[in-house]
Amino acid sequence: MTASPAPGSGNAPALYAQISADHNLTQALFRQALQDPKGALARIVELGEAAGLPVTPEEVKAHIGSLDDAASKQWLIKARGGL
């Protein structure tokens, strides 16, 4: 059995790609972020753990903030209050 990578090991890009590939999940997270930004962030961290791609909330915020993608930037702007 291999150990999962530790948080801080740069899993945010891979996790983001995995989440982005699932339109329904992406939309659900966006809706959650509008209502409960901290809950959406916690859900992303949980998804990372479940996928073997552990991330910290700070890594998620930094990755989304670094993207040059209008849809991602919109998500971050809408959810920024709780993130």
MMTF fields as JSON, N, C-alpha, C and O atoms, coordinates in Angstrom:
{
  "mmtfVersion": "1.0.0",
  "mmtfProducer": "UNKNOWN",
  "numBonds": 331,
  "numAtoms": 332,
  "numGroups": 83,
  "numChains": 1,
  "numModels": 1,
  "chainsPerModel": [1],
  "groupsPerChain": [83],
  "chainIdList": ["A"],
  "bondAtomList": [4, 2, 8, 6, 12, 10, 16, 14, 20, 18, 24, 22, 28, 26, 32, 30, 36, 34, 40, 38, 44, 42, 48, 46, 52, 50, 56, 54, 60, 58, 64, 62, 68, 66, 72, 70, 76, 74, 80, 78, 84, 82, 88, 86, 92, 90, 96, 94, 100, 98, 104, 102, 108, 106, 112, 110, 116, 114, 120, 118, 124, 122, 128, 126, 132, 130, 136, 134, 140, 138, 144, 142, 148, 146, 152, 150, 156, 154, 160, 158, 164, 162, 168, 166, 172, 170, 176, 174, 180, 178, 184, 182, 188, 186, 192, 190, 196, 194, 200, 198, 204, 202, 208, 206, 212, 210, 216, 214, 220, 218, 224, 222, 228, 226, 232, 230, 236, 234, 240, 238, 244, 242, 248, 246, 252, 250, 256, 254, 260, 258, 264, 262, 268, 266, 272, 270, 276, 274, 280, 278, 284, 282, 288, 286, 292, 290, 296, 294, 300, 298, 304, 302, 308, 306, 312, 310, 316, 314, 320, 318, 324, 322, 328, 326],
  "bondOrderList": [1, 1, 1, 1, 1, 1, 1, 1, 1, 1, 1, 1, 1, 1, 1, 1, 1, 1, 1, 1, 1, 1, 1, 1, 1, 1, 1, 1, 1, 1, 1, 1, 1, 1, 1, 1, 1, 1, 1, 1, 1, 1, 1, 1, 1, 1, 1, 1, 1, 1, 1, 1, 1, 1, 1, 1, 1, 1, 1, 1, 1, 1, 1, 1, 1, 1, 1, 1, 1, 1, 1, 1, 1, 1, 1, 1, 1, 1, 1, 1, 1, 1],
  "groupList": [{"groupName": "MET", "atomNameList": ["N", "CA", "C", "O"], "elementList": ["N", "C", "C", "O"], "formalChargeList": [0, 0, 0, 0], "bondAtomList": [1, 0, 2, 1, 3, 2], "bondOrderList": [1, 1, 2], "singleLetterCode": "M", "chemCompType": "L-PEPTIDE LINKING"}, {"groupName": "THR", "atomNameList": ["N", "CA", "C", "O"], "elementList": ["N", "C", "C", "O"], "formalChargeList": [0, 0, 0, 0], "bondAtomList": [1, 0, 2, 1, 3, 2], "bondOrderList": [1, 1, 2], "singleLetterCode": "T", "chemCompType": "L-PEPTIDE LINKING"}, {"groupName": "ALA", "atomNameList": ["N", "CA", "C", "O"], "elementList": ["N", "C", "C", "O"], "formalChargeList": [0, 0, 0, 0], "bondAtomList": [1, 0, 2, 1, 3, 2], "bondOrderList": [1, 1, 2], "singleLetterCode": "A", "chemCompType": "L-PEPTIDE LINKING"}, {"groupName": "SER", "atomNameList": ["N", "CA", "C", "O"], "elementList": ["N", "C", "C", "O"], "formalChargeList": [0, 0, 0, 0], "bondAtomList": [1, 0, 2, 1, 3, 2], "bondOrderList": [1, 1, 2], "singleLetterCode": "S", "chemCompType": "L-PEPTIDE LINKING"}, {"groupName": "PRO", "atomNameList": ["N", "CA", "C", "O"], "elementList": ["N", "C", "C", "O"], "formalChargeList": [0, 0, 0, 0], "bondAtomList": [1, 0, 2, 1, 3, 2], "bondOrderList": [1, 1, 2], "singleLetterCode": "P", "chemCompType": "L-PEPTIDE LINKING"}, {"groupName": "GLY", "atomNameList": ["N", "CA", "C", "O"], "elementList": ["N", "C", "C", "O"], "formalChargeList": [0, 0, 0, 0], "bondAtomList": [1, 0, 2, 1, 3, 2], "bondOrderList": [1, 1, 2], "singleLetterCode": "G", "chemCompType": "PEPTIDE LINKING"}, {"groupName": "ASN", "atomNameList": ["N", "CA", "C", "O"], "elementList": ["N", "C", "C", "O"], "formalChargeList": [0, 0, 0, 0], "bondAtomList": [1, 0, 2, 1, 3, 2], "bondOrderList": [1, 1, 2], "singleLetterCode": "N", "chemCompType": "L-PEPTIDE LINKING"}, {"groupName": "LEU", "atomNameList": ["N", "CA", "C", "O"], "elementList": ["N", "C", "C", "O"], "formalChargeList": [0, 0, 0, 0], "bondAtomList": [1, 0, 2, 1, 3, 2], "bondOrderList": [1, 1, 2], "singleLetterCode": "L", "chemCompType": "L-PEPTIDE LINKING"}, {"groupName": "TYR", "atomNameList": ["N", "CA", "C", "O"], "elementList": ["N", "C", "C", "O"], "formalChargeList": [0, 0, 0, 0], "bondAtomList": [1, 0, 2, 1, 3, 2], "bondOrderList": [1, 1, 2], "singleLetterCode": "Y", "chemCompType": "L-PEPTIDE LINKING"}, {"groupName": "GLN", "atomNameList": ["N", "CA", "C", "O"], "elementList": ["N", "C", "C", "O"], "formalChargeList": [0, 0, 0, 0], "bondAtomList": [1, 0, 2, 1, 3, 2], "bondOrderList": [1, 1, 2], "singleLetterCode": "Q", "chemCompType": "L-PEPTIDE LINKING"}, {"groupName": "ILE", "atomNameList": ["N", "CA", "C", "O"], "elementList": ["N", "C", "C", "O"], "formalChargeList": [0, 0, 0, 0], "bondAtomList": [1, 0, 2, 1, 3, 2], "bondOrderList": [1, 1, 2], "singleLetterCode": "I", "chemCompType": "L-PEPTIDE LINKING"}, {"groupName": "ASP", "atomNameList": ["N", "CA", "C", "O"], "elementList": ["N", "C", "C", "O"], "formalChargeList": [0, 0, 0, 0], "bondAtomList": [1, 0, 2, 1, 3, 2], "bondOrderList": [1, 1, 2], "singleLetterCode": "D", "chemCompType": "L-PEPTIDE LINKING"}, {"groupName": "HIS", "atomNameList": ["N", "CA", "C", "O"], "elementList": ["N", "C", "C", "O"], "formalChargeList": [0, 0, 0, 0], "bondAtomList": [1, 0, 2, 1, 3, 2], "bondOrderList": [1, 1, 2], "singleLetterCode": "H", "chemCompType": "L-PEPTIDE LINKING"}, {"groupName": "PHE", "atomNameList": ["N", "CA", "C", "O"], "elementList": ["N", "C", "C", "O"], "formalChargeList": [0, 0, 0, 0], "bondAtomList": [1, 0, 2, 1, 3, 2], "bondOrderList": [1, 1, 2], "singleLetterCode": "F", "chemCompType": "L-PEPTIDE LINKING"}, {"groupName": "ARG", "atomNameList": ["N", "CA", "C", "O"], "elementList": ["N", "C", "C", "O"], "formalChargeList": [0, 0, 0, 0], "bondAtomList": [1, 0, 2, 1, 3, 2], "bondOrderList": [1, 1, 2], "singleLetterCode": "R", "chemCompType": "L-PEPTIDE LINKING"}, {"groupName": "LYS", "atomNameList": ["N", "CA", "C", "O"], "elementList": ["N", "C", "C", "O"], "formalChargeList": [0, 0, 0, 0], "bondAtomList": [1, 0, 2, 1, 3, 2], "bondOrderList": [1, 1, 2], "singleLetterCode": "K", "chemCompType": "L-PEPTIDE LINKING"}, {"groupName": "VAL", "atomNameList": ["N", "CA", "C", "O"], "elementList": ["N", "C", "C", "O"], "formalChargeList": [0, 0, 0, 0], "bondAtomList": [1, 0, 2, 1, 3, 2], "bondOrderList": [1, 1, 2], "singleLetterCode": "V", "chemCompType": "L-PEPTIDE LINKING"}, {"groupName": "GLU", "atomNameList": ["N", "CA", "C", "O"], "elementList": ["N", "C", "C", "O"], "formalChargeList": [0, 0, 0, 0], "bondAtomList": [1, 0, 2, 1, 3, 2], "bondOrderList": [1, 1, 2], "singleLetterCode": "E", "chemCompType": "L-PEPTIDE LINKING"}, {"groupName": "TRP", "atomNameList": ["N", "CA", "C", "O"], "elementList": ["N", "C", "C", "O"], "formalChargeList": [0, 0, 0, 0], "bondAtomList": [1, 0, 2, 1, 3, 2], "bondOrderList": [1, 1, 2], "singleLetterCode": "W", "chemCompType": "L-PEPTIDE LINKING"}],
  "groupTypeList": [0, 1, 2, 3, 4, 2, 4, 5, 3, 5, 6, 2, 4, 2, 7, 8, 2, 9, 10, 3, 2, 11, 12, 6, 7, 1, 9, 2, 7, 13, 14, 9, 2, 7, 9, 11, 4, 15, 5, 2, 7, 2, 14, 10, 16, 17, 7, 5, 17, 2, 2, 5, 7, 4, 16, 1, 4, 17, 17, 16, 15, 2, 12, 10, 5, 3, 7, 11, 11, 2, 2, 3, 15, 9, 18, 7, 10, 15, 2, 14, 5, 5, 7],
  "groupIdList": [1, 2, 3, 4, 5, 6, 7, 8, 9, 10, 11, 12, 13, 14, 15, 16, 17, 18, 19, 20, 21, 22, 23, 24, 25, 26, 27, 28, 29, 30, 31, 32, 33, 34, 35, 36, 37, 38, 39, 40, 41, 42, 43, 44, 45, 46, 47, 48, 49, 50, 51, 52, 53, 54, 55, 56, 57, 58, 59, 60, 61, 62, 63, 64, 65, 66, 67, 68, 69, 70, 71, 72, 73, 74, 75, 76, 77, 78, 79, 80, 81, 82, 83],
  "secStructList": [7, 7, 7, 7, 7, 7, 6, 6, 1, 1, 7, 2, 2, 2, 2, 2, 2, 2, 2, 2, 6, 7, 2, 2, 2, 2, 2, 2, 2, 2, 2, 2, 2, 2, 2, 7, 2, 2, 2, 2, 2, 2, 2, 2, 2, 2, 2, 2, 2, 2, 6, 6, 7, 7, 7, 7, 2, 2, 2, 2, 2, 2, 2, 2, 2, 2, 7, 7, 7, 2, 2, 2, 2, 2, 2, 2, 2, 2, 2, 6, 6, 6, 7],
  "xCoordList": [0.853, 0.0, 0.889, 1.811, 0.62, 1.414, 0.721, -0.507, 1.516, 0.972, 0.485, 1.037, -0.552, -1.04, -0.068, 0.575, 0.04, 0.902, 0.4, -0.805, 1.304, 0.948, 0.437, 0.811, -0.424, -0.814, 0.439, 1.437, 0.371, 1.52, 2.344, 3.31, 1.965, 2.76, 2.282, 2.697, 1.43, 1.023, -0.097, -0.118, -1.022, -2.134, -3.267, -4.139, -3.275, -4.401, -4.656, -5.817, -3.632, -3.915, -4.588, -5.519, -4.122, -4.711, -6.136, -7.02, -6.362, -7.702, -8.635, -9.774, -8.161, -8.972, -9.367, -10.514, -8.417, -8.708, -9.755, -10.647, -9.649, -10.6, -11.994, -12.982, -12.074, -13.372, -13.948, -15.144, -13.111, -13.571, -14.128, -14.979, -13.655, -14.117, -15.536, -16.169, -16.031, -17.374, -18.272, -18.285, -19.01, -19.836, -20.83, -20.995, -21.486, -22.481, -21.832, -22.379, -20.683, -19.974, -19.516, -19.63, -19.002, -18.553, -19.702, -19.543, -20.854, -22.021, -22.497, -22.878, -22.48, -22.906, -21.975, -22.431, -20.673, -19.723, -19.902, -19.788, -20.182, -20.412, -21.636, -21.6, -22.716, -23.933, -23.673, -24.139, -22.932, -22.618, -21.765, -21.962, -20.825, -19.945, -20.735, -20.375, -21.801, -22.621, -23.347, -23.546, -23.739, -24.479, -23.567, -23.812, -22.519, -21.669, -20.232, -19.779, -19.515, -18.165, -17.21, -16.441, -17.254, -16.35, -16.716, -15.841, -17.992, -18.44, -17.986, -17.602, -18.025, -17.565, -16.07, -15.613, -15.33, -13.897, -13.621, -12.745, -14.358, -14.204, -14.557, -13.909, -15.57, -15.974, -14.869, -14.616, -14.215, -13.113, -11.969, -11.369, -11.677, -10.628, -11.023, -10.182, -12.296, -12.782, -12.666, -12.265, -13.015, -12.904, -11.455, -11.177, -10.547, -9.129, -8.696, -7.982, -9.12, -8.787, -9.331, -8.627, -10.581, -11.22, -10.539, -10.514, -9.996, -9.348, -7.866, -7.187, -7.358, -5.93, -5.085, -3.894, -5.719, -5.04, -5.24, -5.907, -4.672, -4.925, -4.423, -3.341, -5.241, -4.908, -5.332, -6.167, -4.75, -5.176, -6.079, -6.031, -6.897, -7.711, -6.848, -7.244, -5.686, -4.803, -4.31, -4.203, -4.012, -3.571, -4.68, -4.43, -5.91, -7.048, -7.217, -7.353, -7.21, -7.383, -6.263, -6.512, -5.026, -3.888, -3.99, -3.707, -4.387, -4.484, -5.572, -5.344, -6.749, -7.841, -7.449, -7.75, -6.781, -6.347, -5.298, -5.153, -4.561, -3.495, -3.991, -3.255, -5.223, -5.737, -6.056, -6.524, -5.796, -6.139, -7.335, -7.262, -8.422, -9.621, -10.803, -11.008, -11.566, -12.645, -13.661, -14.107, -14.026, -15.02, -14.491, -15.223, -13.231, -12.638, -12.518, -12.787, -12.119, -12.012, -13.387, -13.503, -14.436, -15.789, -16.159, -16.736, -15.829, -16.118, -15.429, -16.033, -14.163, -13.404, -13.99, -14.101, -14.359, -14.931, -16.249, -16.489, -17.097, -18.397, -18.219, -18.972, -17.228, -17.05, -16.051, -15.879, -15.401, -14.296, -14.666, -13.832, -15.892, -16.289, -16.006, -15.603, -16.21, -15.973, -14.653, -14.247, -13.976, -12.698, -11.602, -10.43],
  "yCoordList": [-1.18, 0.0, 1.231, 1.335, 2.158, 3.377, 4.479, 4.532, 5.347, 6.471, 7.552, 7.743, 8.251, 9.383, 10.538, 10.689, 11.359, 12.534, 13.424, 13.52, 14.06, 14.956, 16.277, 16.679, 16.971, 18.317, 19.158, 18.994, 20.038, 20.883, 20.326, 20.953, 19.147, 18.527, 18.895, 18.273, 19.878, 20.355, 19.575, 19.429, 19.072, 18.304, 19.172, 18.67, 20.454, 21.313, 21.32, 21.235, 21.418, 21.407, 20.109, 20.149, 18.971, 17.696, 17.573, 17.092, 18.001, 17.95, 18.884, 18.521, 20.076, 21.031, 20.438, 20.566, 19.791, 19.18, 18.081, 17.957, 17.292, 16.21, 16.765, 16.268, 17.793, 18.403, 19.069, 18.956, 19.759, 20.46, 19.52, 19.911, 18.286, 17.308, 16.826, 16.201, 17.109, 16.676, 17.915, 18.63, 18.154, 19.368, 19.485, 20.563, 18.386, 18.439, 18.791, 19.584, 18.216, 18.518, 19.975, 20.662, 20.431, 21.82, 22.78, 23.746, 22.506, 23.362, 23.293, 24.313, 22.113, 21.963, 22.742, 23.395, 22.668, 23.408, 24.912, 25.665, 25.352, 26.776, 27.253, 28.296, 26.483, 26.866, 26.874, 27.766, 25.887, 25.84, 27.046, 27.632, 27.413, 28.548, 29.846, 30.721, 29.971, 31.177, 31.261, 32.35, 30.109, 30.055, 29.896, 30.478, 29.1, 28.704, 28.528, 27.399, 29.629, 29.542, 28.659, 27.894, 28.757, 27.93, 26.46, 25.594, 26.183, 24.8, 24.243, 23.077, 25.065, 24.627, 24.327, 23.343, 25.163, 24.942, 23.658, 22.88, 23.434, 22.207, 20.99, 19.949, 21.119, 20.02, 19.709, 18.54, 20.716, 20.502, 19.765, 18.855, 20.16, 19.477, 18.012, 17.122, 17.754, 16.379, 15.586, 14.422, 16.213, 15.538, 15.164, 14.094, 16.044, 15.757, 14.552, 13.684, 14.491, 13.347, 12.056, 11.049, 12.097, 10.912, 10.451, 9.257, 11.384, 11.058, 10.744, 10.458, 10.795, 10.564, 11.749, 11.612, 12.923, 14.166, 15.194, 16.207, 14.947, 15.858, 17.276, 17.484, 18.229, 19.646, 20.381, 19.902, 21.538, 22.412, 23.489, 23.739, 24.128, 25.236, 26.324, 26.912, 26.586, 27.618, 27.245, 28.102, 25.959, 25.498, 25.665, 26.071, 25.349, 25.486, 26.946, 27.259, 27.843, 29.275, 29.794, 30.548, 29.393, 29.856, 29.354, 30.099, 28.108, 27.561, 28.264, 28.672, 28.404, 29.071, 30.51, 31.003, 31.179, 32.555, 32.672, 33.73, 31.584, 31.629, 31.326, 31.512, 30.865, 30.461, 31.664, 32.697, 31.509, 32.54, 32.034, 31.863, 31.804, 31.192, 32.0, 32.087, 32.581, 33.48, 32.803, 33.411, 31.565, 30.877, 30.641, 30.797, 30.267, 30.036, 31.335, 31.377, 32.385, 33.687, 34.121, 34.678, 33.871, 34.24, 33.475, 34.044, 32.19, 31.378, 31.984, 32.12, 32.349, 32.899, 34.242, 34.496, 35.09, 36.397, 36.211, 36.877, 35.317, 35.085, 34.505, 34.838, 33.644, 32.96, 33.64, 33.203, 34.679, 35.28, 35.655, 35.557, 36.078, 36.497, 35.451, 35.794, 34.191, 33.143, 32.45, 31.688, 32.693, 32.034, 32.895, 32.527],
  "zCoordList": [0.0, 0.0, 0.0, 0.809, -0.898, -0.963, -0.196, -0.122, 0.368, 1.132, 0.185, -0.899, 0.604, -0.178, -0.032, 1.006, -1.079, -0.948, 0.17, 0.407, 0.843, 1.936, 1.397, 0.295, 2.165, 1.744, 1.537, 2.238, 0.586, 0.285, -0.865, -1.299, -1.363, -2.41, -3.809, -4.786, -3.914, -5.235, -5.878, -7.1, -5.1, -5.651, -6.182, -6.892, -5.859, -6.238, -7.746, -8.148, -8.603, -10.047, -10.517, -11.321, -10.019, -10.43, -9.903, -10.612, -8.676, -8.111, -8.873, -9.166, -9.192, -9.949, -11.302, -11.731, -11.967, -13.268, -13.126, -13.965, -12.073, -11.842, -11.567, -12.109, -10.728, -10.426, -11.667, -11.932, -12.427, -13.628, -14.681, -15.48, -14.685, -15.663, -15.367, -16.218, -14.177, -13.769, -13.699, -12.697, -14.763, -14.866, -13.711, -13.14, -13.37, -12.285, -10.956, -10.19, -10.677, -9.439, -9.424, -8.409, -10.553, -10.65, -10.36, -9.614, -10.953, -10.74, -9.29, -8.716, -8.701, -7.307, -6.376, -5.437, -6.642, -5.812, -5.983, -5.017, -7.208, -7.45, -6.674, -6.021, -6.75, -6.014, -4.515, -3.806, -4.031, -2.606, -2.217, -1.152, -3.075, -2.773, -2.652, -1.865, -3.421, -3.334, -1.994, -1.455, -1.463, -0.203, 1.015, 2.071, 0.847, 1.961, 1.462, 1.275, 1.246, 0.672, 1.47, 0.888, 2.779, 3.593, 3.484, 3.486, 3.39, 3.207, 1.868, 1.78, 0.823, -0.492, -0.459, -1.041, 0.211, 0.338, 1.114, 0.736, 2.189, 2.963, 2.107, 2.209, 1.278, 0.391, -0.61, -0.9, -1.136, -2.076, -1.379, -1.951, -0.156, 0.615, 0.829, 0.702, 1.154, 1.331, 0.033, 0.045, -1.079, -2.374, -2.664, -3.206, -2.302, -2.49, -1.674, -2.177, -0.421, 0.433, -0.179, -0.253, -0.614, -1.179, -2.465, -2.763, -3.216, -4.489, -4.332, -5.319, -3.108, -2.901, -3.325, -3.604, -3.37, -3.744, -2.632, -2.843, -1.456, -0.337, -0.615, -1.164, -0.218, -0.368, 0.893, 1.659, 1.09, 2.172, 1.584, 0.379, 2.407, 1.898, 1.247, 0.241, 1.816, 1.269, -0.13, -1.007, -0.331, -1.654, -2.683, -3.818, -2.279, -3.193, -3.588, -4.771, -2.605, -2.888, -3.776, -4.717, -3.482, -4.277, -5.71, -6.648, -5.887, -7.241, -8.04, -9.179, -7.449, -8.169, -8.501, -9.588, -7.567, -7.808, -8.899, -9.511, -9.149, -10.156, -11.564, -12.533, -11.686, -12.996, -13.871, -13.392, -15.153, -16.12, -16.928, -18.145, -16.219, -16.77, -16.239, -15.029, -17.135, -16.738, -15.811, -14.837, -16.101, -15.283, -13.87, -12.893, -13.767, -12.448, -11.677, -10.476, -12.357, -11.697, -11.2, -10.109, -11.996, -11.583, -10.319, -9.392, -10.28, -9.091, -7.887, -6.824, -8.049, -6.934, -6.487, -5.288, -7.428, -7.088, -6.34, -5.332, -6.822, -6.175, -4.772, -3.857, -4.609, -3.342, -2.418, -1.28, -2.867, -2.125, -0.688, 0.211, -0.471, 0.865, 1.93, 3.042, 1.61, 2.581, 2.428, 3.306, 1.34, 1.13, 1.688, 1.616]
}
